Amino acid sequence: MDLCLRYGATTVAMELKTWRDSRPDPLTEGLSQLDRYLSGLGLETGWLVIFDQRSNQPPIEDRTYSEAGTTPQGRAVTVIRA
């Protein structure tokens, strides 16, 4: 896991991925990887951040958005694409 934030009783798990030229979208891999981390922490939610570093992309402010995702084991994930 790339980031594990703990504040009192709250724990937030985040996985970060980079999408580069000639590589597939890392969404599926990221959701699977995050699922294992969430399971180990006993969490039902997490965050996956995908940085799109492919050539010829619009400016980051024009391509950044969030969407709901689900891990293979049914955990809810907030997916941020930037």
Phi and psi in radians as a Rosetta constraint file:
Dihedral C 1 N 2 CA 2 C 2 CIRCULARHARMONIC -1.442 0.35
Dihedral N 2 CA 2 C 2 N 3 CIRCULARHARMONIC -0.636 0.35
Dihedral C 2 N 3 CA 3 C 3 CIRCULARHARMONIC -2.437 0.35
Dihedral N 3 CA 3 C 3 N 4 CIRCULARHARMONIC 2.340 0.35
Dihedral C 3 N 4 CA 4 C 4 CIRCULARHARMONIC -2.291 0.35
Dihedral N 4 CA 4 C 4 N 5 CIRCULARHARMONIC 1.885 0.35
Dihedral C 4 N 5 CA 5 C 5 CIRCULARHARMONIC -1.737 0.35
Dihedral N 5 CA 5 C 5 N 6 CIRCULARHARMONIC 2.278 0.35
Dihedral C 5 N 6 CA 6 C 6 CIRCULARHARMONIC -2.185 0.35
Dihedral N 6 CA 6 C 6 N 7 CIRCULARHARMONIC 2.239 0.35
Dihedral C 6 N 7 CA 7 C 7 CIRCULARHARMONIC -2.436 0.35
Dihedral N 7 CA 7 C 7 N 8 CIRCULARHARMONIC 1.804 0.35
Dihedral C 7 N 8 CA 8 C 8 CIRCULARHARMONIC 1.086 0.35
Dihedral N 8 CA 8 C 8 N 9 CIRCULARHARMONIC -2.199 0.35
Dihedral C 8 N 9 CA 9 C 9 CIRCULARHARMONIC -1.517 0.35
Dihedral N 9 CA 9 C 9 N 10 CIRCULARHARMONIC -0.013 0.35
Dihedral C 9 N 10 CA 10 C 10 CIRCULARHARMONIC -1.673 0.35
Dihedral N 10 CA 10 C 10 N 11 CIRCULARHARMONIC 2.285 0.35
Dihedral C 10 N 11 CA 11 C 11 CIRCULARHARMONIC -2.192 0.35
Dihedral N 11 CA 11 C 11 N 12 CIRCULARHARMONIC 2.274 0.35
Dihedral C 11 N 12 CA 12 C 12 CIRCULARHARMONIC -2.142 0.35
Dihedral N 12 CA 12 C 12 N 13 CIRCULARHARMONIC 2.185 0.35
Dihedral C 12 N 13 CA 13 C 13 CIRCULARHARMONIC -1.828 0.35
Dihedral N 13 CA 13 C 13 N 14 CIRCULARHARMONIC 2.327 0.35
Dihedral C 13 N 14 CA 14 C 14 CIRCULARHARMONIC -2.293 0.35
Dihedral N 14 CA 14 C 14 N 15 CIRCULARHARMONIC 2.361 0.35
Dihedral C 14 N 15 CA 15 C 15 CIRCULARHARMONIC -1.996 0.35
Dihedral N 15 CA 15 C 15 N 16 CIRCULARHARMONIC 2.359 0.35
Dihedral C 15 N 16 CA 16 C 16 CIRCULARHARMONIC -1.982 0.35
Dihedral N 16 CA 16 C 16 N 17 CIRCULARHARMONIC 2.347 0.35
Dihedral C 16 N 17 CA 17 C 17 CIRCULARHARMONIC -2.301 0.35
Dihedral N 17 CA 17 C 17 N 18 CIRCULARHARMONIC 2.651 0.35
Dihedral C 17 N 18 CA 18 C 18 CIRCULARHARMONIC -2.054 0.35
Dihedral N 18 CA 18 C 18 N 19 CIRCULARHARMONIC 2.281 0.35
Dihedral C 18 N 19 CA 19 C 19 CIRCULARHARMONIC -1.757 0.35
Dihedral N 19 CA 19 C 19 N 20 CIRCULARHARMONIC 1.983 0.35
Dihedral C 19 N 20 CA 20 C 20 CIRCULARHARMONIC -1.970 0.35
Dihedral N 20 CA 20 C 20 N 21 CIRCULARHARMONIC 2.851 0.35
Dihedral C 20 N 21 CA 21 C 21 CIRCULARHARMONIC -0.902 0.35
Dihedral N 21 CA 21 C 21 N 22 CIRCULARHARMONIC 2.540 0.35
Dihedral C 21 N 22 CA 22 C 22 CIRCULARHARMONIC 1.120 0.35
Dihedral N 22 CA 22 C 22 N 23 CIRCULARHARMONIC 0.295 0.35
Dihedral C 22 N 23 CA 23 C 23 CIRCULARHARMONIC -2.125 0.35
Dihedral N 23 CA 23 C 23 N 24 CIRCULARHARMONIC 2.629 0.35
Dihedral C 23 N 24 CA 24 C 24 CIRCULARHARMONIC -1.294 0.35
Dihedral N 24 CA 24 C 24 N 25 CIRCULARHARMONIC 2.825 0.35
Dihedral C 24 N 25 CA 25 C 25 CIRCULARHARMONIC -0.982 0.35
Dihedral N 25 CA 25 C 25 N 26 CIRCULARHARMONIC 2.195 0.35
Dihedral C 25 N 26 CA 26 C 26 CIRCULARHARMONIC -1.402 0.35
Dihedral N 26 CA 26 C 26 N 27 CIRCULARHARMONIC 0.179 0.35
Dihedral C 26 N 27 CA 27 C 27 CIRCULARHARMONIC -1.008 0.35
Dihedral N 27 CA 27 C 27 N 28 CIRCULARHARMONIC -0.932 0.35
Dihedral C 27 N 28 CA 28 C 28 CIRCULARHARMONIC -1.067 0.35
Dihedral N 28 CA 28 C 28 N 29 CIRCULARHARMONIC -0.816 0.35
Dihedral C 28 N 29 CA 29 C 29 CIRCULARHARMONIC -1.067 0.35
Dihedral N 29 CA 29 C 29 N 30 CIRCULARHARMONIC -0.761 0.35
Dihedral C 29 N 30 CA 30 C 30 CIRCULARHARMONIC -1.120 0.35
Dihedral N 30 CA 30 C 30 N 31 CIRCULARHARMONIC -0.727 0.35
Dihedral C 30 N 31 CA 31 C 31 CIRCULARHARMONIC -1.136 0.35
Dihedral N 31 CA 31 C 31 N 32 CIRCULARHARMONIC -0.707 0.35
Dihedral C 31 N 32 CA 32 C 32 CIRCULARHARMONIC -1.143 0.35
Dihedral N 32 CA 32 C 32 N 33 CIRCULARHARMONIC -0.776 0.35
Dihedral C 32 N 33 CA 33 C 33 CIRCULARHARMONIC -1.118 0.35
Dihedral N 33 CA 33 C 33 N 34 CIRCULARHARMONIC -0.805 0.35
Dihedral C 33 N 34 CA 34 C 34 CIRCULARHARMONIC -1.092 0.35
Dihedral N 34 CA 34 C 34 N 35 CIRCULARHARMONIC -0.632 0.35
Dihedral C 34 N 35 CA 35 C 35 CIRCULARHARMONIC -0.998 0.35
Dihedral N 35 CA 35 C 35 N 36 CIRCULARHARMONIC -0.748 0.35
Dihedral C 35 N 36 CA 36 C 36 CIRCULARHARMONIC -1.125 0.35
Dihedral N 36 CA 36 C 36 N 37 CIRCULARHARMONIC -0.727 0.35
Dihedral C 36 N 37 CA 37 C 37 CIRCULARHARMONIC -1.145 0.35
Dihedral N 37 CA 37 C 37 N 38 CIRCULARHARMONIC -0.774 0.35
Dihedral C 37 N 38 CA 38 C 38 CIRCULARHARMONIC -1.071 0.35
Dihedral N 38 CA 38 C 38 N 39 CIRCULARHARMONIC -0.723 0.35
Dihedral C 38 N 39 CA 39 C 39 CIRCULARHARMONIC -1.029 0.35
Dihedral N 39 CA 39 C 39 N 40 CIRCULARHARMONIC -0.810 0.35
Dihedral C 39 N 40 CA 40 C 40 CIRCULARHARMONIC -1.117 0.35
Dihedral N 40 CA 40 C 40 N 41 CIRCULARHARMONIC -0.525 0.35
Dihedral C 40 N 41 CA 41 C 41 CIRCULARHARMONIC -1.584 0.35
Dihedral N 41 CA 41 C 41 N 42 CIRCULARHARMONIC -0.130 0.35
Dihedral C 41 N 42 CA 42 C 42 CIRCULARHARMONIC 1.244 0.35
Dihedral N 42 CA 42 C 42 N 43 CIRCULARHARMONIC 0.552 0.35
Dihedral C 42 N 43 CA 43 C 43 CIRCULARHARMONIC -1.847 0.35
Dihedral N 43 CA 43 C 43 N 44 CIRCULARHARMONIC 2.657 0.35
Dihedral C 43 N 44 CA 44 C 44 CIRCULARHARMONIC -1.889 0.35
Dihedral N 44 CA 44 C 44 N 45 CIRCULARHARMONIC -0.059 0.35
Dihedral C 44 N 45 CA 45 C 45 CIRCULARHARMONIC -2.441 0.35
Dihedral N 45 CA 45 C 45 N 46 CIRCULARHARMONIC 2.727 0.35
Dihedral C 45 N 46 CA 46 C 46 CIRCULARHARMONIC -2.854 0.35
Dihedral N 46 CA 46 C 46 N 47 CIRCULARHARMONIC -3.057 0.35
Dihedral C 46 N 47 CA 47 C 47 CIRCULARHARMONIC -2.246 0.35
Dihedral N 47 CA 47 C 47 N 48 CIRCULARHARMONIC 2.403 0.35
Dihedral C 47 N 48 CA 48 C 48 CIRCULARHARMONIC -2.151 0.35
Dihedral N 48 CA 48 C 48 N 49 CIRCULARHARMONIC 2.128 0.35
Dihedral C 48 N 49 CA 49 C 49 CIRCULARHARMONIC -1.962 0.35
Dihedral N 49 CA 49 C 49 N 50 CIRCULARHARMONIC 2.159 0.35
Dihedral C 49 N 50 CA 50 C 50 CIRCULARHARMONIC -2.012 0.35
Dihedral N 50 CA 50 C 50 N 51 CIRCULARHARMONIC 2.038 0.35
Dihedral C 50 N 51 CA 51 C 51 CIRCULARHARMONIC -1.645 0.35
Dihedral N 51 CA 51 C 51 N 52 CIRCULARHARMONIC 2.045 0.35
Dihedral C 51 N 52 CA 52 C 52 CIRCULARHARMONIC -1.518 0.35
Dihedral N 52 CA 52 C 52 N 53 CIRCULARHARMONIC 1.809 0.35
Dihedral C 52 N 53 CA 53 C 53 CIRCULARHARMONIC -1.825 0.35
Dihedral N 53 CA 53 C 53 N 54 CIRCULARHARMONIC 0.287 0.35
Dihedral C 53 N 54 CA 54 C 54 CIRCULARHARMONIC -1.193 0.35
Dihedral N 54 CA 54 C 54 N 55 CIRCULARHARMONIC 2.700 0.35
Dihedral C 54 N 55 CA 55 C 55 CIRCULARHARMONIC -1.112 0.35
Dihedral N 55 CA 55 C 55 N 56 CIRCULARHARMONIC 2.695 0.35
Dihedral C 55 N 56 CA 56 C 56 CIRCULARHARMONIC 1.079 0.35
Dihedral N 56 CA 56 C 56 N 57 CIRCULARHARMONIC 0.565 0.35
Dihedral C 56 N 57 CA 57 C 57 CIRCULARHARMONIC -1.533 0.35
Dihedral N 57 CA 57 C 57 N 58 CIRCULARHARMONIC 2.635 0.35
Dihedral C 57 N 58 CA 58 C 58 CIRCULARHARMONIC -1.139 0.35
Dihedral N 58 CA 58 C 58 N 59 CIRCULARHARMONIC 2.945 0.35
Dihedral C 58 N 59 CA 59 C 59 CIRCULARHARMONIC -0.956 0.35
Dihedral N 59 CA 59 C 59 N 60 CIRCULARHARMONIC 2.605 0.35
Dihedral C 59 N 60 CA 60 C 60 CIRCULARHARMONIC -0.995 0.35
Dihedral N 60 CA 60 C 60 N 61 CIRCULARHARMONIC -0.608 0.35
Dihedral C 60 N 61 CA 61 C 61 CIRCULARHARMONIC -1.183 0.35
Dihedral N 61 CA 61 C 61 N 62 CIRCULARHARMONIC -0.371 0.35
Dihedral C 61 N 62 CA 62 C 62 CIRCULARHARMONIC -1.581 0.35
Dihedral N 62 CA 62 C 62 N 63 CIRCULARHARMONIC -0.264 0.35
Dihedral C 62 N 63 CA 63 C 63 CIRCULARHARMONIC -2.039 0.35
Dihedral N 63 CA 63 C 63 N 64 CIRCULARHARMONIC 0.100 0.35
Dihedral C 63 N 64 CA 64 C 64 CIRCULARHARMONIC -1.550 0.35
Dihedral N 64 CA 64 C 64 N 65 CIRCULARHARMONIC 2.222 0.35
Dihedral C 64 N 65 CA 65 C 65 CIRCULARHARMONIC -2.744 0.35
Dihedral N 65 CA 65 C 65 N 66 CIRCULARHARMONIC 2.918 0.35
Dihedral C 65 N 66 CA 66 C 66 CIRCULARHARMONIC -2.117 0.35
Dihedral N 66 CA 66 C 66 N 67 CIRCULARHARMONIC 2.703 0.35
Dihedral C 66 N 67 CA 67 C 67 CIRCULARHARMONIC -2.621 0.35
Dihedral N 67 CA 67 C 67 N 68 CIRCULARHARMONIC 2.788 0.35
Dihedral C 67 N 68 CA 68 C 68 CIRCULARHARMONIC -1.443 0.35
Dihedral N 68 CA 68 C 68 N 69 CIRCULARHARMONIC 2.478 0.35
Dihedral C 68 N 69 CA 69 C 69 CIRCULARHARMONIC -2.360 0.35
Dihedral N 69 CA 69 C 69 N 70 CIRCULARHARMONIC 2.917 0.35
Dihedral C 69 N 70 CA 70 C 70 CIRCULARHARMONIC -2.384 0.35
Dihedral N 70 CA 70 C 70 N 71 CIRCULARHARMONIC 2.334 0.35
Dihedral C 70 N 71 CA 71 C 71 CIRCULARHARMONIC -1.327 0.35
Dihedral N 71 CA 71 C 71 N 72 CIRCULARHARMONIC 2.923 0.35
Dihedral C 71 N 72 CA 72 C 72 CIRCULARHARMONIC -0.990 0.35
Dihedral N 72 CA 72 C 72 N 73 CIRCULARHARMONIC -0.476 0.35
Dihedral C 72 N 73 CA 73 C 73 CIRCULARHARMONIC -1.675 0.35
Dihedral N 73 CA 73 C 73 N 74 CIRCULARHARMONIC 0.198 0.35
Dihedral C 73 N 74 CA 74 C 74 CIRCULARHARMONIC 1.524 0.35
Dihedral N 74 CA 74 C 74 N 75 CIRCULARHARMONIC 0.242 0.35
Dihedral C 74 N 75 CA 75 C 75 CIRCULARHARMONIC -1.402 0.35
Dihedral N 75 CA 75 C 75 N 76 CIRCULARHARMONIC 2.519 0.35
Dihedral C 75 N 76 CA 76 C 76 CIRCULARHARMONIC -1.423 0.35
Dihedral N 76 CA 76 C 76 N 77 CIRCULARHARMONIC 2.310 0.35
Dihedral C 76 N 77 CA 77 C 77 CIRCULARHARMONIC -2.279 0.35
Dihedral N 77 CA 77 C 77 N 78 CIRCULARHARMONIC 2.382 0.35
Dihedral C 77 N 78 CA 78 C 78 CIRCULARHARMONIC -1.574 0.35
Dihedral N 78 CA 78 C 78 N 79 CIRCULARHARMONIC 2.107 0.35
Dihedral C 78 N 79 CA 79 C 79 CIRCULARHARMONIC -1.802 0.35
Dihedral N 79 CA 79 C 79 N 80 CIRCULARHARMONIC 2.147 0.35
Dihedral C 79 N 80 CA 80 C 80 CIRCULARHARMONIC -1.893 0.35
Dihedral N 80 CA 80 C 80 N 81 CIRCULARHARMONIC 2.193 0.35
Dihedral C 80 N 81 CA 81 C 81 CIRCULARHARMONIC -1.969 0.35
Dihedral N 81 CA 81 C 81 N 82 CIRCULARHARMONIC 2.243 0.35
